C-alpha cells in the first residue's frame, strides 16, 4: 500500500484514483444551505394516511402497502435551484417498489412535461438498490418517451443510514449529487435538450412492479409490507417562477457554475466505481434522439 501511495504522489494522480474511500469534493452545498421545515416548503400530494411528519417538521416518513403509497410536492414552482433531501431506504425485499425524489411540471404540462429524476429501484435481499437518474425534456408518457438514464450501484448501503441526495439545476447544467459528491453532470446541449420551464419538487413511494426490478421480473410482494422511506434535511433553494429576473440560483461549485477540479475528480471516481448503465453508451438506443451523446 505504501508503494502504491508513493506511486500516486510521484505521478501527481488525484486521490480518488488511489483510494477506494469516498473522495472529498472540496465543496459541500448540502451544508451551505439551510434546511426547511417540511410544511414550510412542501405539502402532501397523495396518500396522506401513509405519511407522517415529525413534530418539529424536520423529517418525513412515507410508506407503501397494498392500499396506497404516498407522495409530496413543493408549495412553489422553481425555474432553477438546489433541491436536496437526506433519505434512508428500507432493507430486505423491496422489489417493484420505487422511492423517488425529483423535479417535474407534469401537472402543468401533462403528456408534454419536463422531469429530472432520482429514483431508487427496489431490490431483493443480497442485491443492491439501483439509483436511476433521468432527464426528460418536453414529453413523456405520450408514446415518444426519450429518457436519458444513468444508473448507479452506490458505494454504501443506503438502508443503513441517511445519505444526502440532491439535484442542482441552473441555465447551463443539471448536476446530481450523492453526499455532495457529483455523480452526473448533464450539460445544456441545446434549447431542445434541456428543461427550461418551471418545475416543482416531488417525493414519493409507489408500486412500479411492471418495470422497476429486472424489467418487471420481480414484483412488489405485499407479504413484506409496509415499504417505508424516511426523509429529512429538506432543502429547496432557488428562483421561483415568481422571482425577479436578477435572481440567481445557488452555486454548483466555488466558481459558481460547473465543477471544480476536485469535484470532477470525485465524479470520475463515483462513475468508475458505481455507474452500471449509461444511455449514451447503449448500442440499442437511437442516438439521433439524444444529440448530446455525440461526444462518445
C-alpha atoms as an extended CHARMM CRD file, in Angstrom:
* protein
*
       296  EXT
         1         1  UNK       CA              0.0000000000        0.0000000000        0.0000000000  PROA      1               0.0000000000
         2         2  UNK       CA              2.8480000000        2.4020000000        0.8540000000  PROA      2               0.0000000000
         3         3  UNK       CA              4.4650000000        1.8260000000       -2.5370000000  PROA      3               0.0000000000
         4         4  UNK       CA              1.0840000000        2.3640000000       -4.2260000000  PROA      4               0.0000000000
         5         5  UNK       CA              0.5670000000        5.6990000000       -2.4620000000  PROA      5               0.0000000000
         6         6  UNK       CA              4.1080000000        6.7510000000       -3.3690000000  PROA      6               0.0000000000
         7         7  UNK       CA              3.3180000000        5.9050000000       -6.9880000000  PROA      7               0.0000000000
         8         8  UNK       CA              0.1990000000        8.0740000000       -6.8210000000  PROA      8               0.0000000000
         9         9  UNK       CA              2.0710000000       11.0020000000       -5.3170000000  PROA      9               0.0000000000
        10        10  UNK       CA              5.0430000000       10.7100000000       -7.6940000000  PROA      10              0.0000000000
        11        11  UNK       CA              2.7460000000       10.8260000000      -10.7260000000  PROA      11              0.0000000000
        12        12  UNK       CA              0.5280000000       13.5070000000       -9.1760000000  PROA      12              0.0000000000
        13        13  UNK       CA             -2.5940000000       11.3890000000       -9.5620000000  PROA      13              0.0000000000
        14        14  UNK       CA             -5.7330000000       12.6980000000       -7.8190000000  PROA      14              0.0000000000
        15        15  UNK       CA             -6.5540000000       10.9020000000       -4.5760000000  PROA      15              0.0000000000
        16        16  UNK       CA             -9.7490000000        9.3020000000       -5.9790000000  PROA      16              0.0000000000
        17        17  UNK       CA             -7.6010000000        7.2220000000       -8.3480000000  PROA      17              0.0000000000
        18        18  UNK       CA             -5.5530000000        5.9530000000       -5.4340000000  PROA      18              0.0000000000
        19        19  UNK       CA             -8.1890000000        5.0140000000       -2.8750000000  PROA      19              0.0000000000
        20        20  UNK       CA            -11.4780000000        3.1770000000       -2.5320000000  PROA      20              0.0000000000
        21        21  UNK       CA            -12.5630000000        5.6960000000        0.1010000000  PROA      21              0.0000000000
        22        22  UNK       CA            -15.1110000000        8.3310000000       -0.8660000000  PROA      22              0.0000000000
        23        23  UNK       CA            -13.1020000000       11.3350000000       -2.0370000000  PROA      23              0.0000000000
        24        24  UNK       CA            -13.6070000000       14.8670000000       -0.8440000000  PROA      24              0.0000000000
        25        25  UNK       CA            -15.3060000000       17.0440000000       -3.4720000000  PROA      25              0.0000000000
        26        26  UNK       CA            -13.9630000000       20.1210000000       -1.6820000000  PROA      26              0.0000000000
        27        27  UNK       CA            -17.3680000000       21.8170000000       -1.7920000000  PROA      27              0.0000000000
        28        28  UNK       CA            -20.4400000000       20.9060000000        0.2800000000  PROA      28              0.0000000000
        29        29  UNK       CA            -23.6640000000       22.6060000000       -0.8610000000  PROA      29              0.0000000000
        30        30  UNK       CA            -25.8400000000       20.4220000000        1.3870000000  PROA      30              0.0000000000
        31        31  UNK       CA            -24.3110000000       22.1150000000        4.4300000000  PROA      31              0.0000000000
        32        32  UNK       CA            -24.0440000000       25.6170000000        2.9790000000  PROA      32              0.0000000000
        33        33  UNK       CA            -27.8120000000       25.9000000000        2.5280000000  PROA      33              0.0000000000
        34        34  UNK       CA            -30.2710000000       25.9190000000        5.4040000000  PROA      34              0.0000000000
        35        35  UNK       CA            -32.8680000000       23.1420000000        5.5070000000  PROA      35              0.0000000000
        36        36  UNK       CA            -36.5510000000       23.9830000000        5.5920000000  PROA      36              0.0000000000
        37        37  UNK       CA            -39.3160000000       22.5810000000        7.7770000000  PROA      37              0.0000000000
        38        38  UNK       CA            -41.4900000000       20.2300000000        5.7870000000  PROA      38              0.0000000000
        39        39  UNK       CA            -44.6720000000       22.3020000000        5.8410000000  PROA      39              0.0000000000
        40        40  UNK       CA            -42.7300000000       25.4920000000        5.0960000000  PROA      40              0.0000000000
        41        41  UNK       CA            -41.6840000000       24.1070000000        1.7280000000  PROA      41              0.0000000000
        42        42  UNK       CA            -43.8920000000       21.1260000000        0.9300000000  PROA      42              0.0000000000
        43        43  UNK       CA            -47.3760000000       19.6970000000        1.1550000000  PROA      43              0.0000000000
        44        44  UNK       CA            -48.9840000000       16.2900000000        0.8150000000  PROA      44              0.0000000000
        45        45  UNK       CA            -49.7910000000       15.3180000000       -2.7670000000  PROA      45              0.0000000000
        46        46  UNK       CA            -51.4570000000       11.9390000000       -2.2730000000  PROA      46              0.0000000000
        47        47  UNK       CA            -51.7560000000        9.1750000000        0.3140000000  PROA      47              0.0000000000
        48        48  UNK       CA            -51.9450000000       11.4220000000        3.4260000000  PROA      48              0.0000000000
        49        49  UNK       CA            -52.7850000000        8.4130000000        5.5830000000  PROA      49              0.0000000000
        50        50  UNK       CA            -49.4220000000        6.9300000000        4.5320000000  PROA      50              0.0000000000
        51        51  UNK       CA            -47.3820000000        9.9470000000        5.5490000000  PROA      51              0.0000000000
        52        52  UNK       CA            -46.0620000000       11.0340000000        8.9570000000  PROA      52              0.0000000000
        53        53  UNK       CA            -44.3000000000       14.3350000000        9.6990000000  PROA      53              0.0000000000
        54        54  UNK       CA            -42.2520000000       14.7860000000       12.8810000000  PROA      54              0.0000000000
        55        55  UNK       CA            -43.4400000000       17.3970000000       15.3910000000  PROA      55              0.0000000000
        56        56  UNK       CA            -40.5490000000       19.7230000000       14.5200000000  PROA      56              0.0000000000
        57        57  UNK       CA            -41.1870000000       19.2260000000       10.7590000000  PROA      57              0.0000000000
        58        58  UNK       CA            -37.5760000000       18.1500000000       10.2220000000  PROA      58              0.0000000000
        59        59  UNK       CA            -38.3770000000       14.6680000000        8.9560000000  PROA      59              0.0000000000
        60        60  UNK       CA            -40.9880000000       12.7650000000        6.9950000000  PROA      60              0.0000000000
        61        61  UNK       CA            -41.8600000000        9.0770000000        6.7740000000  PROA      61              0.0000000000
        62        62  UNK       CA            -43.8930000000        7.7350000000        3.8550000000  PROA      62              0.0000000000
        63        63  UNK       CA            -44.8730000000        4.1620000000        3.1530000000  PROA      63              0.0000000000
        64        64  UNK       CA            -46.4750000000        1.8670000000        0.6270000000  PROA      64              0.0000000000
        65        65  UNK       CA            -48.8180000000       -1.0090000000        1.3840000000  PROA      65              0.0000000000
        66        66  UNK       CA            -51.4540000000       -2.8690000000       -0.5880000000  PROA      66              0.0000000000
        67        67  UNK       CA            -53.8590000000        0.0540000000       -0.1590000000  PROA      67              0.0000000000
        68        68  UNK       CA            -51.7380000000        3.0130000000       -1.2300000000  PROA      68              0.0000000000
        69        69  UNK       CA            -48.4030000000        4.6950000000       -1.4830000000  PROA      69              0.0000000000
        70        70  UNK       CA            -47.7270000000        8.3580000000       -0.7700000000  PROA      70              0.0000000000
        71        71  UNK       CA            -46.2380000000       11.4720000000       -2.2880000000  PROA      71              0.0000000000
        72        72  UNK       CA            -45.4340000000       15.0830000000       -1.5010000000  PROA      72              0.0000000000
        73        73  UNK       CA            -44.8490000000       18.2370000000       -3.5360000000  PROA      73              0.0000000000
        74        74  UNK       CA            -43.1890000000       21.6080000000       -3.0670000000  PROA      74              0.0000000000
        75        75  UNK       CA            -45.5090000000       24.5460000000       -2.4810000000  PROA      75              0.0000000000
        76        76  UNK       CA            -43.7470000000       26.6500000000       -5.0960000000  PROA      76              0.0000000000
        77        77  UNK       CA            -42.5300000000       26.0180000000       -8.6280000000  PROA      77              0.0000000000
        78        78  UNK       CA            -38.8890000000       26.8470000000       -9.3730000000  PROA      78              0.0000000000
        79        79  UNK       CA            -37.1320000000       27.8600000000      -12.5570000000  PROA      79              0.0000000000
        80        80  UNK       CA            -33.7410000000       26.8000000000      -11.1220000000  PROA      80              0.0000000000
        81        81  UNK       CA            -32.2110000000       25.8460000000       -7.7990000000  PROA      81              0.0000000000
        82        82  UNK       CA            -30.6710000000       23.3040000000       -5.4660000000  PROA      82              0.0000000000
        83        83  UNK       CA            -33.0440000000       20.6250000000       -4.1710000000  PROA      83              0.0000000000
        84        84  UNK       CA            -31.9920000000       18.0110000000       -1.6430000000  PROA      84              0.0000000000
        85        85  UNK       CA            -33.1290000000       15.5660000000        0.9990000000  PROA      85              0.0000000000
        86        86  UNK       CA            -31.4210000000       13.0270000000        3.2000000000  PROA      86              0.0000000000
        87        87  UNK       CA            -33.0810000000        9.6600000000        2.6350000000  PROA      87              0.0000000000
        88        88  UNK       CA            -32.9140000000        6.2600000000        4.2900000000  PROA      88              0.0000000000
        89        89  UNK       CA            -34.3280000000        3.3050000000        2.3710000000  PROA      89              0.0000000000
        90        90  UNK       CA            -35.8650000000        0.0950000000        3.6420000000  PROA      90              0.0000000000
        91        91  UNK       CA            -33.7630000000       -3.0480000000        3.7620000000  PROA      91              0.0000000000
        92        92  UNK       CA            -34.9250000000       -6.5180000000        2.7490000000  PROA      92              0.0000000000
        93        93  UNK       CA            -37.2740000000       -7.3740000000       -0.0920000000  PROA      93              0.0000000000
        94        94  UNK       CA            -38.3470000000       -4.1830000000       -1.8570000000  PROA      94              0.0000000000
        95        95  UNK       CA            -38.5610000000       -5.3980000000       -5.4630000000  PROA      95              0.0000000000
        96        96  UNK       CA            -41.0570000000       -3.4790000000       -7.5670000000  PROA      96              0.0000000000
        97        97  UNK       CA            -41.0530000000       -0.5080000000       -5.2020000000  PROA      97              0.0000000000
        98        98  UNK       CA            -39.7270000000        2.9160000000       -6.1650000000  PROA      98              0.0000000000
        99        99  UNK       CA            -38.7190000000        5.6750000000       -3.7890000000  PROA      99              0.0000000000
       100       100  UNK       CA            -38.2950000000        8.9060000000       -5.7380000000  PROA      100             0.0000000000
       101       101  UNK       CA            -37.0380000000       12.4710000000       -5.3040000000  PROA      101             0.0000000000
       102       102  UNK       CA            -37.4630000000       14.5320000000       -8.4530000000  PROA      102             0.0000000000
       103       103  UNK       CA            -38.4310000000       17.7050000000      -10.2980000000  PROA      103             0.0000000000
       104       104  UNK       CA            -41.3840000000       17.8100000000      -12.6700000000  PROA      104             0.0000000000
       105       105  UNK       CA            -44.0030000000       20.0170000000      -14.2950000000  PROA      105             0.0000000000
       106       106  UNK       CA            -46.2860000000       17.1560000000      -15.2880000000  PROA      106             0.0000000000
       107       107  UNK       CA            -49.3190000000       18.6760000000      -13.6180000000  PROA      107             0.0000000000
       108       108  UNK       CA            -48.8590000000       21.8970000000      -15.5880000000  PROA      108             0.0000000000
       109       109  UNK       CA            -47.9690000000       20.1730000000      -18.8900000000  PROA      109             0.0000000000
       110       110  UNK       CA            -49.4850000000       16.6590000000      -18.8810000000  PROA      110             0.0000000000
       111       111  UNK       CA            -48.0680000000       14.4570000000      -21.6260000000  PROA      111             0.0000000000
       112       112  UNK       CA            -45.5690000000       17.1330000000      -22.6370000000  PROA      112             0.0000000000
       113       113  UNK       CA            -43.6370000000       17.7480000000      -19.4760000000  PROA      113             0.0000000000
       114       114  UNK       CA            -40.0730000000       18.0710000000      -18.2120000000  PROA      114             0.0000000000
       115       115  UNK       CA            -38.6870000000       15.9180000000      -15.4200000000  PROA      115             0.0000000000
       116       116  UNK       CA            -35.4020000000       15.3710000000      -13.5740000000  PROA      116             0.0000000000
       117       117  UNK       CA            -35.3710000000       12.1500000000      -11.5530000000  PROA      117             0.0000000000
       118       118  UNK       CA            -33.5220000000       10.4540000000       -8.7470000000  PROA      118             0.0000000000
       119       119  UNK       CA            -35.2770000000        7.1000000000       -8.3310000000  PROA      119             0.0000000000
       120       120  UNK       CA            -34.3120000000        4.2080000000       -6.0860000000  PROA      120             0.0000000000
       121       121  UNK       CA            -35.3270000000        0.9600000000       -7.7560000000  PROA      121             0.0000000000
       122       122  UNK       CA            -36.2630000000       -1.6660000000       -5.1940000000  PROA      122             0.0000000000
       123       123  UNK       CA            -34.4190000000       -4.9260000000       -4.9430000000  PROA      123             0.0000000000
       124       124  UNK       CA            -34.3530000000       -8.3580000000       -3.4000000000  PROA      124             0.0000000000
       125       125  UNK       CA            -32.1210000000       -9.4630000000       -0.4980000000  PROA      125             0.0000000000
       126       126  UNK       CA            -28.4740000000       -9.7890000000       -1.4410000000  PROA      126             0.0000000000
       127       127  UNK       CA            -28.7560000000       -7.3810000000       -4.3760000000  PROA      127             0.0000000000
       128       128  UNK       CA            -28.0190000000       -3.6330000000       -4.2490000000  PROA      128             0.0000000000
       129       129  UNK       CA            -30.5010000000       -0.8590000000       -4.7850000000  PROA      129             0.0000000000
       130       130  UNK       CA            -30.1650000000        0.8830000000       -8.1410000000  PROA      130             0.0000000000
       131       131  UNK       CA            -30.1820000000        4.6650000000       -8.1580000000  PROA      131             0.0000000000
       132       132  UNK       CA            -31.5760000000        5.7440000000      -11.5100000000  PROA      132             0.0000000000
       133       133  UNK       CA            -31.0580000000        9.3330000000      -12.6350000000  PROA      133             0.0000000000
       134       134  UNK       CA            -33.0050000000       10.5740000000      -15.6080000000  PROA      134             0.0000000000
       135       135  UNK       CA            -33.8490000000       13.6990000000      -17.5970000000  PROA      135             0.0000000000
       136       136  UNK       CA            -36.9910000000       14.1030000000      -19.6990000000  PROA      136             0.0000000000
       137       137  UNK       CA            -37.4730000000       17.1770000000      -21.8680000000  PROA      137             0.0000000000
       138       138  UNK       CA            -40.8890000000       18.1940000000      -23.2160000000  PROA      138             0.0000000000
       139       139  UNK       CA            -42.6180000000       14.8920000000      -23.4450000000  PROA      139             0.0000000000
       140       140  UNK       CA            -43.1010000000       11.6660000000      -21.5470000000  PROA      140             0.0000000000
       141       141  UNK       CA            -45.9750000000        9.2470000000      -21.3950000000  PROA      141             0.0000000000
       142       142  UNK       CA            -47.2110000000       10.2360000000      -24.8540000000  PROA      142             0.0000000000
       143       143  UNK       CA            -45.6030000000        7.4360000000      -26.8580000000  PROA      143             0.0000000000
       144       144  UNK       CA            -42.4590000000        9.4300000000      -27.6570000000  PROA      144             0.0000000000
       145       145  UNK       CA            -40.5200000000        8.8910000000      -24.4570000000  PROA      145             0.0000000000
       146       146  UNK       CA            -36.8810000000        9.9200000000      -24.6790000000  PROA      146             0.0000000000
       147       147  UNK       CA            -35.2320000000        9.0230000000      -21.3970000000  PROA      147             0.0000000000
       148       148  UNK       CA            -31.6490000000        9.8290000000      -20.5230000000  PROA      148             0.0000000000
       149       149  UNK       CA            -30.9780000000        7.2460000000      -17.8590000000  PROA      149             0.0000000000
       150       150  UNK       CA            -27.7620000000        6.7600000000      -15.9370000000  PROA      150             0.0000000000
       151       151  UNK       CA            -27.8780000000        4.0960000000      -13.2240000000  PROA      151             0.0000000000
       152       152  UNK       CA            -25.6380000000        3.5400000000      -10.2170000000  PROA      152             0.0000000000
       153       153  UNK       CA            -24.9800000000        0.9260000000       -7.5440000000  PROA      153             0.0000000000
       154       154  UNK       CA            -23.9070000000        3.1490000000       -4.6870000000  PROA      154             0.0000000000
       155       155  UNK       CA            -20.6510000000        2.7250000000       -2.7850000000  PROA      155             0.0000000000
       156       156  UNK       CA            -22.5040000000        2.3800000000        0.5370000000  PROA      156             0.0000000000
       157       157  UNK       CA            -25.6020000000        0.6810000000        1.9110000000  PROA      157             0.0000000000
       158       158  UNK       CA            -28.4500000000        3.2210000000        1.5310000000  PROA      158             0.0000000000
       159       159  UNK       CA            -30.5510000000        1.3040000000        4.0740000000  PROA      159             0.0000000000
       160       160  UNK       CA            -28.0340000000        1.5850000000        6.9180000000  PROA      160             0.0000000000
       161       161  UNK       CA            -28.2210000000        5.3520000000        7.4560000000  PROA      161             0.0000000000
       162       162  UNK       CA            -29.4070000000        8.6200000000        5.9650000000  PROA      162             0.0000000000
       163       163  UNK       CA            -27.4990000000        9.9210000000        2.9430000000  PROA      163             0.0000000000
       164       164  UNK       CA            -27.9590000000       13.2030000000        1.1260000000  PROA      164             0.0000000000
       165       165  UNK       CA            -29.2640000000       13.2130000000       -2.4560000000  PROA      165             0.0000000000
       166       166  UNK       CA            -29.5210000000       16.4160000000       -4.4650000000  PROA      166             0.0000000000
       167       167  UNK       CA            -30.3180000000       17.9200000000       -7.8560000000  PROA      167             0.0000000000
       168       168  UNK       CA            -28.8400000000       21.2510000000       -8.8810000000  PROA      168             0.0000000000
       169       169  UNK       CA            -30.4510000000       22.8790000000      -11.9210000000  PROA      169             0.0000000000
       170       170  UNK       CA            -29.3630000000       26.1370000000      -13.4970000000  PROA      170             0.0000000000
       171       171  UNK       CA            -29.4310000000       27.5950000000      -17.0060000000  PROA      171             0.0000000000
       172       172  UNK       CA            -26.2820000000       25.7070000000      -18.0280000000  PROA      172             0.0000000000
       173       173  UNK       CA            -26.4660000000       22.2830000000      -16.4110000000  PROA      173             0.0000000000
       174       174  UNK       CA            -28.1170000000       19.7280000000      -14.1650000000  PROA      174             0.0000000000
       175       175  UNK       CA            -25.8570000000       18.0920000000      -11.5840000000  PROA      175             0.0000000000
       176       176  UNK       CA            -26.8130000000       15.1000000000       -9.4440000000  PROA      176             0.0000000000
       177       177  UNK       CA            -25.1130000000       14.7800000000       -6.0510000000  PROA      177             0.0000000000
       178       178  UNK       CA            -24.8170000000       11.9790000000       -3.5000000000  PROA      178             0.0000000000
       179       179  UNK       CA            -23.3800000000       13.1260000000       -0.1630000000  PROA      179             0.0000000000
       180       180  UNK       CA            -22.1030000000       16.2000000000       -2.0370000000  PROA      180             0.0000000000
       181       181  UNK       CA            -20.1580000000       14.0180000000       -4.4820000000  PROA      181             0.0000000000
       182       182  UNK       CA            -21.3110000000       14.8750000000       -8.0220000000  PROA      182             0.0000000000
       183       183  UNK       CA            -22.2120000000       11.6300000000       -9.7620000000  PROA      183             0.0000000000
       184       184  UNK       CA            -23.5570000000       13.0580000000      -13.0190000000  PROA      184             0.0000000000
       185       185  UNK       CA            -23.4680000000       16.3540000000      -14.8900000000  PROA      185             0.0000000000
       186       186  UNK       CA            -25.9810000000       16.8720000000      -17.6840000000  PROA      186             0.0000000000
       187       187  UNK       CA            -24.9260000000       19.9650000000      -19.6130000000  PROA      187             0.0000000000
       188       188  UNK       CA            -27.1870000000       22.0530000000      -21.8150000000  PROA      188             0.0000000000
       189       189  UNK       CA            -26.5010000000       20.8730000000      -25.3570000000  PROA      189             0.0000000000
       190       190  UNK       CA            -29.2690000000       22.9140000000      -26.9950000000  PROA      190             0.0000000000
       191       191  UNK       CA            -32.5760000000       24.5440000000      -26.1260000000  PROA      191             0.0000000000
       192       192  UNK       CA            -34.3320000000       21.3480000000      -27.2470000000  PROA      192             0.0000000000
       193       193  UNK       CA            -32.4120000000       19.0120000000      -24.9510000000  PROA      193             0.0000000000
       194       194  UNK       CA            -32.7340000000       20.9920000000      -21.7280000000  PROA      194             0.0000000000
       195       195  UNK       CA            -35.6790000000       21.7640000000      -19.4180000000  PROA      195             0.0000000000
       196       196  UNK       CA            -36.4700000000       25.4840000000      -19.2460000000  PROA      196             0.0000000000
       197       197  UNK       CA            -39.9920000000       25.6520000000      -17.8080000000  PROA      197             0.0000000000
       198       198  UNK       CA            -40.5940000000       25.9220000000      -14.0370000000  PROA      198             0.0000000000
       199       199  UNK       CA            -40.7870000000       22.6600000000      -12.1180000000  PROA      199             0.0000000000
       200       200  UNK       CA            -41.9620000000       21.5850000000       -8.6790000000  PROA      200             0.0000000000
       201       201  UNK       CA            -40.0440000000       19.3050000000       -6.2900000000  PROA      201             0.0000000000
       202       202  UNK       CA            -41.6210000000       15.9320000000       -5.5510000000  PROA      202             0.0000000000
       203       203  UNK       CA            -41.0190000000       12.8430000000       -3.4530000000  PROA      203             0.0000000000
       204       204  UNK       CA            -42.9400000000        9.5770000000       -3.4480000000  PROA      204             0.0000000000
       205       205  UNK       CA            -43.0490000000        5.8500000000       -2.8030000000  PROA      205             0.0000000000
       206       206  UNK       CA            -45.1030000000        3.7160000000       -5.1660000000  PROA      206             0.0000000000
       207       207  UNK       CA            -45.5750000000        0.3300000000       -6.8400000000  PROA      207             0.0000000000
       208       208  UNK       CA            -43.7780000000        0.1020000000      -10.1960000000  PROA      208             0.0000000000
       209       209  UNK       CA            -43.7970000000       -3.6890000000      -10.4240000000  PROA      209             0.0000000000
       210       210  UNK       CA            -44.1180000000       -3.6600000000      -14.1980000000  PROA      210             0.0000000000
       211       211  UNK       CA            -40.5730000000       -2.3440000000      -14.7150000000  PROA      211             0.0000000000
       212       212  UNK       CA            -38.6850000000       -1.3360000000      -11.5570000000  PROA      212             0.0000000000
       213       213  UNK       CA            -36.7310000000       -4.5090000000      -10.7860000000  PROA      213             0.0000000000
       214       214  UNK       CA            -35.1090000000       -6.5090000000      -13.5910000000  PROA      214             0.0000000000
       215       215  UNK       CA            -37.6370000000       -5.0960000000      -16.0820000000  PROA      215             0.0000000000
       216       216  UNK       CA            -40.5700000000       -6.3960000000      -14.0460000000  PROA      216             0.0000000000
       217       217  UNK       CA            -39.2540000000       -9.8950000000      -13.3690000000  PROA      217             0.0000000000
       218       218  UNK       CA            -39.5240000000       -9.3070000000       -9.6190000000  PROA      218             0.0000000000
       219       219  UNK       CA            -42.6840000000       -7.5990000000       -8.4280000000  PROA      219             0.0000000000
       220       220  UNK       CA            -43.8070000000       -5.9800000000       -5.1940000000  PROA      220             0.0000000000
       221       221  UNK       CA            -44.6550000000       -8.6580000000       -2.6230000000  PROA      221             0.0000000000
       222       222  UNK       CA            -47.0470000000       -7.3210000000       -0.0190000000  PROA      222             0.0000000000
       223       223  UNK       CA            -46.1500000000      -10.0900000000        2.4160000000  PROA      223             0.0000000000
       224       224  UNK       CA            -43.2830000000       -7.6850000000        3.2310000000  PROA      224             0.0000000000
       225       225  UNK       CA            -45.4270000000       -4.5550000000        3.6340000000  PROA      225             0.0000000000
       226       226  UNK       CA            -45.2570000000       -1.7900000000        4.6350000000  PROA      226             0.0000000000
       227       227  UNK       CA            -42.4150000000       -0.4920000000        2.4700000000  PROA      227             0.0000000000
       228       228  UNK       CA            -41.0250000000        2.5770000000        4.2110000000  PROA      228             0.0000000000
       229       229  UNK       CA            -38.8780000000        5.5330000000        3.1300000000  PROA      229             0.0000000000
       230       230  UNK       CA            -37.5850000000        8.1920000000        5.5260000000  PROA      230             0.0000000000
       231       231  UNK       CA            -36.6770000000       11.7610000000        4.5150000000  PROA      231             0.0000000000
       232       232  UNK       CA            -35.0250000000       14.5770000000        6.4450000000  PROA      232             0.0000000000
       233       233  UNK       CA            -32.8520000000       17.7010000000        5.8910000000  PROA      233             0.0000000000
       234       234  UNK       CA            -35.0650000000       19.1330000000        3.1390000000  PROA      234             0.0000000000
       235       235  UNK       CA            -33.5230000000       21.8930000000        1.0210000000  PROA      235             0.0000000000
       236       236  UNK       CA            -35.3270000000       23.7510000000       -1.7580000000  PROA      236             0.0000000000
       237       237  UNK       CA            -33.4140000000       26.9040000000       -2.6420000000  PROA      237             0.0000000000
       238       238  UNK       CA            -33.5190000000       28.7440000000       -5.9160000000  PROA      238             0.0000000000
       239       239  UNK       CA            -35.5000000000       31.1510000000       -8.0380000000  PROA      239             0.0000000000
       240       240  UNK       CA            -39.2240000000       30.5220000000       -8.0400000000  PROA      240             0.0000000000
       241       241  UNK       CA            -41.4240000000       31.1520000000      -11.0210000000  PROA      241             0.0000000000
       242       242  UNK       CA            -42.3240000000       34.4990000000       -9.4210000000  PROA      242             0.0000000000
       243       243  UNK       CA            -38.7400000000       35.5950000000       -8.6090000000  PROA      243             0.0000000000
       244       244  UNK       CA            -37.3700000000       38.7290000000      -10.3170000000  PROA      244             0.0000000000
       245       245  UNK       CA            -35.1360000000       38.3020000000      -13.3940000000  PROA      245             0.0000000000
       246       246  UNK       CA            -31.9790000000       39.1570000000      -11.4490000000  PROA      246             0.0000000000
       247       247  UNK       CA            -32.4440000000       36.1580000000       -9.1150000000  PROA      247             0.0000000000
       248       248  UNK       CA            -29.5680000000       33.6700000000       -9.2920000000  PROA      248             0.0000000000
       249       249  UNK       CA            -29.5230000000       30.0080000000       -8.2140000000  PROA      249             0.0000000000
       250       250  UNK       CA            -27.1610000000       28.6300000000       -5.5570000000  PROA      250             0.0000000000
       251       251  UNK       CA            -23.6770000000       27.9520000000       -6.9580000000  PROA      251             0.0000000000
       252       252  UNK       CA            -22.6960000000       24.4310000000       -8.0070000000  PROA      252             0.0000000000
       253       253  UNK       CA            -19.0170000000       24.9840000000       -7.2180000000  PROA      253             0.0000000000
       254       254  UNK       CA            -16.7130000000       27.6100000000       -5.7130000000  PROA      254             0.0000000000
       255       255  UNK       CA            -16.6040000000       29.2480000000       -9.1660000000  PROA      255             0.0000000000
       256       256  UNK       CA            -20.3980000000       29.4720000000       -9.3380000000  PROA      256             0.0000000000
       257       257  UNK       CA            -21.0730000000       27.2120000000      -12.3250000000  PROA      257             0.0000000000
       258       258  UNK       CA            -19.6840000000       23.8850000000      -13.4390000000  PROA      258             0.0000000000
       259       259  UNK       CA            -17.4680000000       21.6900000000      -11.2850000000  PROA      259             0.0000000000
       260       260  UNK       CA            -14.1100000000       22.3370000000       -9.6950000000  PROA      260             0.0000000000
       261       261  UNK       CA            -11.1010000000       20.1110000000      -10.2930000000  PROA      261             0.0000000000
       262       262  UNK       CA            -11.7890000000       18.2500000000       -7.0360000000  PROA      262             0.0000000000
       263       263  UNK       CA            -15.4460000000       17.8460000000       -7.9050000000  PROA      263             0.0000000000
       264       264  UNK       CA            -14.6060000000       16.4830000000      -11.3620000000  PROA      264             0.0000000000
       265       265  UNK       CA            -12.1670000000       14.0100000000       -9.8530000000  PROA      265             0.0000000000
       266       266  UNK       CA            -14.8010000000       12.9170000000       -7.3330000000  PROA      266             0.0000000000
       267       267  UNK       CA            -17.3580000000       12.4400000000      -10.1300000000  PROA      267             0.0000000000
       268       268  UNK       CA            -14.9010000000       10.3570000000      -12.1450000000  PROA      268             0.0000000000
       269       269  UNK       CA            -14.3100000000        8.2290000000       -9.0530000000  PROA      269             0.0000000000
       270       270  UNK       CA            -18.0410000000        7.7430000000       -8.4640000000  PROA      270             0.0000000000
       271       271  UNK       CA            -18.7490000000        6.8210000000      -12.0820000000  PROA      271             0.0000000000
       272       272  UNK       CA            -15.8040000000        4.4680000000      -12.3350000000  PROA      272             0.0000000000
       273       273  UNK       CA            -16.8570000000        2.7120000000       -9.1350000000  PROA      273             0.0000000000
       274       274  UNK       CA            -20.6590000000        2.8140000000       -9.2840000000  PROA      274             0.0000000000
       275       275  UNK       CA            -22.0130000000        3.5200000000      -12.7860000000  PROA      275             0.0000000000
       276       276  UNK       CA            -23.7990000000        0.4600000000      -14.2000000000  PROA      276             0.0000000000
       277       277  UNK       CA            -25.7310000000        1.9610000000      -17.1500000000  PROA      277             0.0000000000
       278       278  UNK       CA            -25.2450000000        4.9990000000      -19.3830000000  PROA      278             0.0000000000
       279       279  UNK       CA            -27.8250000000        5.7060000000      -22.0790000000  PROA      279             0.0000000000
       280       280  UNK       CA            -25.1810000000        7.2760000000      -24.3090000000  PROA      280             0.0000000000
       281       281  UNK       CA            -23.2270000000        4.0140000000      -24.3680000000  PROA      281             0.0000000000
       282       282  UNK       CA            -26.2240000000        1.7820000000      -25.0740000000  PROA      282             0.0000000000
       283       283  UNK       CA            -25.9000000000        0.4580000000      -28.6580000000  PROA      283             0.0000000000
       284       284  UNK       CA            -29.6270000000       -0.3480000000      -28.7220000000  PROA      284             0.0000000000
       285       285  UNK       CA            -30.6060000000        3.3110000000      -28.3630000000  PROA      285             0.0000000000
       286       286  UNK       CA            -31.3890000000        5.6290000000      -31.2630000000  PROA      286             0.0000000000
       287       287  UNK       CA            -28.8370000000        8.3310000000      -30.5370000000  PROA      287             0.0000000000
       288       288  UNK       CA            -30.2080000000       10.6630000000      -33.1720000000  PROA      288             0.0000000000
       289       289  UNK       CA            -32.7770000000       11.4650000000      -30.4890000000  PROA      289             0.0000000000
       290       290  UNK       CA            -30.0660000000       12.2960000000      -27.9450000000  PROA      290             0.0000000000
       291       291  UNK       CA            -27.5530000000       14.5360000000      -29.7620000000  PROA      291             0.0000000000
       292       292  UNK       CA            -25.6170000000       15.1930000000      -26.5650000000  PROA      292             0.0000000000
       293       293  UNK       CA            -24.2980000000       11.6290000000      -26.8860000000  PROA      293             0.0000000000
       294       294  UNK       CA            -22.1550000000       12.5960000000      -29.8840000000  PROA      294             0.0000000000
       295       295  UNK       CA            -19.2010000000       13.1190000000      -27.5550000000  PROA      295             0.0000000000
       296       296  UNK       CA            -18.8410000000        9.3320000000      -27.2590000000  PROA      296             0.0000000000
